[in-house]
Amino acid sequence: MRIEPEAVAMWLFAGAAFLGAATASIIGLFGLPLPWQATTGGAAVWTEAFTLHGRGLYDLDIPFTAGGAQGADIVTLFIVLPLAALVLARVRAPGAARPLLFAGVMAWLIYVYASQALGTVVYNELFLLYVAIMASAGLAFALALARAGRALPELPAALPTRTLALFLVVSGLVTAVVWLLPLVGAIRAGTPPPYMAHYTARVTDALDIGVILPACLAAGLLLWRRAPAGLLIAVPLLSLEALLLPMIGMQSMRQIQLGLSFTPGELIGPIGGFVLISGLATLLLLRTIRALAAPGLGPPHRPRAGHRATPASAAPASAIAPPSQADRPGRIEKMNR
């Protein structure tokens, strides 16, 4: 059995990302002994007093951020990594469905650990691990998309192209509204946005507005025109959006356990909006995978090495058309008798 070097590289990068993500999630959740420890004392930055979490890996973060990070750790450890193992077990199967699902898993790891490395949480002992996961997952993501692109010469007829396009554009615009409203309101009021505490950047806002939003719009436009490249962007985005439901659930659970509470407006607005998007994304992702797994969809046929296909113009006349009456003199002579 021939093993493709590209597939080996993809597995190696993905394996490094999986191992790093499992390690980071376990430490983030269960708080293994670390050389740095903070107290639960307070501090004042942005003229606003706040309390530190004070325990485990996220001891220097506020409870809102620590709960959010641990919610992402739960999803990574108990949902994403097992799902990745299932996809990876059959990633060599033909067709674009599995490489695209694999790229979706890698997109989650890139998003989560790029956020951690760039400052969603306070700098901690796992910073270099976050960077390594982000790099490994990024390389595996690129290789998976390359494999999917070769297996997807055209979009399957059963794909709900227009529905996907409209959903991605709408979800991108909803993301923009959810994040831009508090940011613009804070700028107009001359105050920092909520939960700034001692942080200096809004990494999630930056990634969602600067990366996810334009990716949704680009994928929607390409799918509207039935360009296969649109699906290469769409499936990783749908995978991220489908994982919003468990992520928001786990984050909210951990934040409430740490003593936070949410107003009805916060529950109905941002949380409710993203949960609705997640549910619709899950349904569309399932429909997309079913359409991609339909028989008859695959890379164009290529002749085997050393075999030359005979063009029609070079084939003998007898192989193209049946013989004419003039080519059968014996039959004509018999009829004349």
C-alpha positions as CSV (number, residue, x, y, z in Angstrom):
1,M,0.0,0.0,0.0
2,R,1.4,3.3,-1.1
3,I,1.6,6.0,1.6
4,E,1.5,9.6,0.5
5,P,4.1,11.9,2.1
6,E,1.5,14.6,2.3
7,A,-0.8,12.4,4.3
8,V,2.1,11.4,6.7
9,A,2.9,15.1,7.2
10,M,-0.7,15.9,7.9
11,W,-1.0,13.1,10.5
12,L,2.3,14.1,12.2
13,F,1.2,17.8,12.5
14,A,-2.3,16.8,13.6
15,G,-0.8,14.3,16.2
16,A,1.4,17.0,17.7
17,A,-1.6,19.4,17.8
18,F,-3.8,16.7,19.5
19,L,-1.2,15.8,22.1
20,G,-0.6,19.5,22.9
21,A,-4.3,20.2,23.1
22,A,-4.9,17.3,25.4
23,T,-2.0,18.4,27.7
24,A,-3.2,22.0,27.8
25,S,-6.8,21.1,28.4
26,I,-5.9,18.7,31.3
27,I,-3.7,21.3,33.0
28,G,-6.3,24.0,32.4
29,L,-9.0,22.0,33.9
30,F,-7.4,20.1,36.8
31,G,-4.7,22.6,37.8
32,L,-1.5,20.6,38.0
33,P,1.2,22.1,40.2
34,L,2.8,25.1,38.4
35,P,5.7,27.4,39.4
36,W,3.6,30.5,39.3
37,Q,0.7,31.0,41.7
38,A,-1.4,34.1,42.4
39,T,-3.5,35.0,45.4
40,T,-7.2,35.8,45.1
41,G,-6.5,39.4,46.0
42,G,-7.8,42.4,43.9
43,A,-6.3,44.9,41.6
44,A,-7.3,48.1,39.9
45,V,-6.8,48.7,36.2
46,W,-8.9,50.8,33.8
47,T,-10.1,52.5,37.0
48,E,-12.2,49.3,37.7
49,A,-11.6,47.0,40.6
50,F,-11.7,43.3,39.9
51,T,-11.0,39.9,41.6
52,L,-8.6,37.3,40.3
53,H,-9.6,33.6,39.9
54,G,-6.5,32.7,42.0
55,R,-6.4,28.9,41.3
56,G,-4.8,26.6,38.7
57,L,-3.4,27.6,35.3
58,Y,-5.8,30.6,35.0
59,D,-5.0,32.0,38.5
60,L,-4.1,35.4,37.1
61,D,-7.4,35.7,35.1
62,I,-10.7,37.1,36.3
63,P,-13.4,34.4,36.9
64,F,-15.3,35.3,33.7
65,T,-12.2,34.6,31.6
66,A,-11.1,31.6,33.6
67,G,-14.5,30.1,33.3
68,G,-14.6,30.7,29.6
69,A,-11.1,29.2,29.1
70,Q,-12.1,26.1,31.1
71,G,-15.3,25.7,29.2
72,A,-13.2,25.6,26.0
73,D,-10.9,23.1,27.6
74,I,-13.9,20.8,28.4
75,V,-15.1,20.9,24.8
76,T,-11.6,20.3,23.4
77,L,-10.9,17.4,25.7
78,F,-14.2,15.6,25.7
79,I,-15.7,16.5,22.3
80,V,-13.2,17.8,19.8
81,L,-10.3,15.3,20.4
82,P,-12.5,12.2,20.4
83,L,-14.2,13.5,17.2
84,A,-10.8,14.1,15.6
85,A,-9.8,10.5,16.4
86,L,-12.9,9.2,14.6
87,V,-12.2,11.3,11.6
88,L,-8.5,10.6,11.5
89,A,-9.1,6.9,11.6
90,R,-10.6,7.0,8.1
91,V,-9.0,10.1,6.7
92,R,-7.5,8.1,3.8
93,A,-10.9,7.2,2.5
94,P,-11.7,8.8,-0.9
95,G,-13.8,11.9,-1.3
96,A,-13.8,15.4,0.2
97,A,-16.0,14.8,3.2
98,R,-13.4,13.5,5.7
99,P,-10.6,15.9,4.8
100,L,-13.0,18.8,5.2
101,L,-14.3,17.5,8.5
102,F,-10.7,17.1,9.6
103,A,-10.0,20.7,8.5
104,G,-12.9,21.7,10.7
105,V,-11.4,20.0,13.7
106,M,-8.1,21.8,13.0
107,A,-9.9,25.1,12.7
108,W,-11.2,24.7,16.2
109,L,-7.6,24.1,17.6
110,I,-6.2,27.0,15.6
111,Y,-9.0,29.3,16.9
112,V,-8.8,28.3,20.5
113,Y,-5.0,28.2,20.9
114,A,-4.4,31.3,18.8
115,S,-6.8,33.1,21.1
116,Q,-4.9,31.8,24.2
117,A,-1.5,32.7,22.7
118,L,-2.5,36.2,21.6
119,G,-3.9,37.2,25.0
120,T,-7.4,35.9,25.7
121,V,-5.9,34.7,29.0
122,V,-3.1,36.2,30.9
123,Y,0.4,35.0,29.9
124,N,1.0,31.7,31.7
125,E,3.4,28.7,31.7
126,L,1.8,27.1,28.7
127,F,2.3,30.0,26.3
128,L,4.9,28.1,24.1
129,L,2.6,25.1,24.0
130,Y,-0.3,27.3,22.8
131,V,2.0,28.5,20.0
132,A,3.1,25.0,19.1
133,I,-0.5,23.8,18.9
134,M,-1.5,26.7,16.8
135,A,1.4,26.1,14.3
136,S,0.9,22.3,14.1
137,A,-2.9,22.6,13.6
138,G,-2.3,25.3,11.0
139,L,-0.1,23.1,8.9
140,A,-2.5,20.1,9.2
141,F,-5.4,22.4,8.3
142,A,-3.6,23.5,5.1
143,L,-2.7,20.0,4.1
144,A,-6.3,18.8,4.8
145,L,-7.8,21.5,2.6
146,A,-5.3,20.6,-0.2
147,R,-6.5,17.0,-0.1
148,A,-10.2,18.1,-0.1
149,G,-9.6,20.5,-3.0
150,R,-8.2,17.7,-5.2
151,A,-11.2,15.5,-4.4
152,L,-13.7,18.2,-5.1
153,P,-13.7,19.1,-8.9
154,E,-17.2,20.5,-8.6
155,L,-20.0,21.0,-6.1
156,P,-22.4,18.0,-5.7
157,A,-25.8,18.6,-7.1
158,A,-27.5,17.7,-3.7
159,L,-25.6,20.4,-1.9
160,P,-27.9,23.2,-0.6
161,T,-25.7,25.9,-2.1
162,R,-27.9,28.9,-1.8
163,T,-29.1,28.0,1.7
164,L,-25.5,27.6,2.8
165,A,-24.5,30.9,1.2
166,L,-27.3,32.9,2.8
167,F,-26.7,31.3,6.2
168,L,-22.9,32.1,6.2
169,V,-23.6,35.7,5.2
170,V,-26.2,36.1,7.9
171,S,-24.2,34.4,10.6
172,G,-21.2,36.7,9.7
173,L,-23.4,39.8,10.0
174,V,-24.8,38.6,13.3
175,T,-21.3,38.1,14.6
176,A,-20.4,41.6,13.6
177,V,-23.4,43.1,15.3
178,V,-22.9,41.1,18.5
179,W,-19.3,42.2,18.9
180,L,-19.5,45.7,17.4
181,L,-22.4,47.1,19.5
182,P,-20.6,46.9,22.9
183,L,-17.3,48.1,21.4
184,V,-18.9,51.1,19.7
185,G,-21.0,51.8,22.8
186,A,-17.9,51.8,25.0
187,I,-16.0,54.1,22.6
188,R,-19.0,56.6,22.6
189,A,-19.2,56.4,26.4
190,G,-15.5,56.8,26.9
191,T,-15.3,53.7,29.0
192,P,-13.6,50.3,28.6
193,P,-15.8,47.4,27.3
194,P,-17.1,44.9,29.8
195,Y,-14.7,42.5,31.5
196,M,-11.6,44.4,30.4
197,A,-10.2,44.1,34.0
198,H,-6.4,44.1,33.6
199,Y,-6.4,42.9,29.9
200,T,-5.1,45.1,27.1
201,A,-6.8,43.5,24.1
202,R,-10.1,42.0,22.9
203,V,-8.7,39.0,21.1
204,T,-12.0,37.2,20.5
205,D,-13.5,40.3,19.1
206,A,-10.5,40.8,16.8
207,L,-10.5,37.2,15.5
208,D,-14.3,37.2,15.0
209,I,-14.5,40.6,13.3
210,G,-11.2,40.4,11.4
211,V,-11.1,36.7,10.4
212,I,-14.4,34.9,10.9
213,L,-16.6,37.7,9.5
214,P,-14.8,38.2,6.1
215,A,-14.4,34.4,5.8
216,C,-18.2,34.0,6.1
217,L,-18.8,36.7,3.5
218,A,-16.3,35.2,1.1
219,A,-17.6,31.7,1.5
220,G,-21.2,32.9,1.0
221,L,-20.3,34.8,-2.2
222,L,-18.3,31.8,-3.7
223,L,-21.0,29.3,-2.9
224,W,-23.7,31.6,-4.4
225,R,-21.6,31.4,-7.6
226,R,-21.2,27.6,-7.1
227,A,-17.4,27.8,-6.8
228,P,-15.9,24.8,-5.1
229,A,-13.5,27.0,-3.1
230,G,-16.5,28.3,-1.2
231,L,-17.1,24.9,0.3
232,L,-13.5,24.6,1.3
233,I,-14.0,27.7,3.4
234,A,-17.6,26.9,4.5
235,V,-17.1,23.5,6.1
236,P,-14.4,24.6,8.7
237,L,-16.6,27.6,9.4
238,L,-19.7,25.4,9.9
239,S,-17.7,23.2,12.2
240,L,-16.6,26.1,14.4
241,E,-20.2,27.4,14.5
242,A,-21.6,23.9,15.3
243,L,-19.2,23.7,18.3
244,L,-20.5,27.0,19.7
245,L,-23.4,25.3,21.4
246,P,-21.4,23.0,23.6
247,M,-18.7,25.7,24.1
248,I,-21.2,28.3,25.3
249,G,-22.9,25.8,27.5
250,M,-19.7,24.7,29.2
251,Q,-18.4,28.2,29.5
252,S,-21.7,29.5,31.0
253,M,-21.7,26.5,33.4
254,R,-18.2,27.1,34.7
255,Q,-18.8,30.9,35.0
256,I,-21.9,30.4,37.0
257,Q,-20.0,27.9,39.2
258,L,-17.4,30.6,39.8
259,G,-20.1,33.0,41.1
260,L,-21.0,35.0,38.0
261,S,-24.6,35.7,36.9
262,F,-26.1,36.8,33.6
263,T,-28.9,39.2,33.0
264,P,-31.9,38.2,30.8
265,G,-30.6,40.5,28.1
266,E,-27.2,38.7,28.1
267,L,-28.9,35.3,27.9
268,I,-31.4,36.2,25.2
269,G,-29.1,38.4,23.1
270,P,-25.5,37.2,22.5
271,I,-25.8,33.8,24.1
272,G,-29.2,33.0,22.6
273,G,-28.1,34.3,19.2
274,F,-25.0,32.2,19.0
275,V,-26.9,29.1,20.2
276,L,-29.4,29.5,17.4
277,I,-26.6,29.9,14.9
278,S,-24.9,26.8,16.3
279,G,-28.0,24.7,15.9
280,L,-28.6,25.8,12.3
281,A,-24.9,25.3,11.5
282,T,-25.0,21.7,12.8
283,L,-28.0,20.9,10.5
284,L,-26.4,22.4,7.5
285,L,-23.1,20.6,8.2
286,L,-24.8,17.3,8.3
287,R,-26.6,18.0,5.0
288,T,-23.3,19.0,3.5
289,I,-21.5,15.9,4.6
290,R,-24.3,13.7,3.3
291,A,-24.1,15.5,-0.1
292,L,-20.3,15.1,-0.2
293,A,-20.5,11.4,0.7
294,A,-23.0,10.6,-2.1
295,P,-21.7,8.1,-4.7
296,G,-20.2,9.4,-7.9
297,L,-18.5,12.4,-6.4
298,G,-14.7,12.3,-6.5
299,P,-11.6,13.5,-8.3
300,P,-11.5,13.3,-12.0
301,H,-10.3,10.0,-13.5
302,R,-6.6,9.9,-14.5
303,P,-5.0,7.2,-16.6
304,R,-2.5,4.9,-14.9
305,A,1.2,5.6,-15.3
306,G,2.4,4.2,-18.6
307,H,-1.0,4.0,-20.1
308,R,-1.9,6.4,-23.0
309,A,-5.5,7.0,-23.8
310,T,-6.2,6.8,-27.5
311,P,-8.0,9.9,-28.7
312,A,-11.1,9.4,-30.9
313,S,-9.4,11.1,-33.9
314,A,-6.6,8.5,-33.8
315,A,-8.8,5.4,-33.4
316,P,-9.5,3.2,-36.5
317,A,-12.7,3.9,-38.3
318,S,-14.1,0.5,-37.4
319,A,-13.9,1.4,-33.7
320,I,-15.9,4.6,-34.2
321,A,-18.7,3.8,-36.6
322,P,-20.2,0.6,-38.1
323,P,-19.0,-0.3,-41.6
324,S,-20.9,1.2,-44.5
325,Q,-22.6,-0.7,-47.3
326,A,-19.5,-0.1,-49.5
327,D,-17.4,-2.0,-47.0
328,R,-19.4,-5.1,-47.3
329,P,-19.2,-6.2,-51.0
330,G,-20.0,-9.8,-50.3
331,R,-23.4,-8.9,-48.8
332,I,-24.2,-6.6,-51.8
333,E,-23.2,-9.2,-54.4
334,K,-25.5,-11.8,-52.6
335,M,-28.4,-9.3,-52.6
336,N,-27.9,-8.6,-56.4
337,R,-28.3,-12.3,-57.2
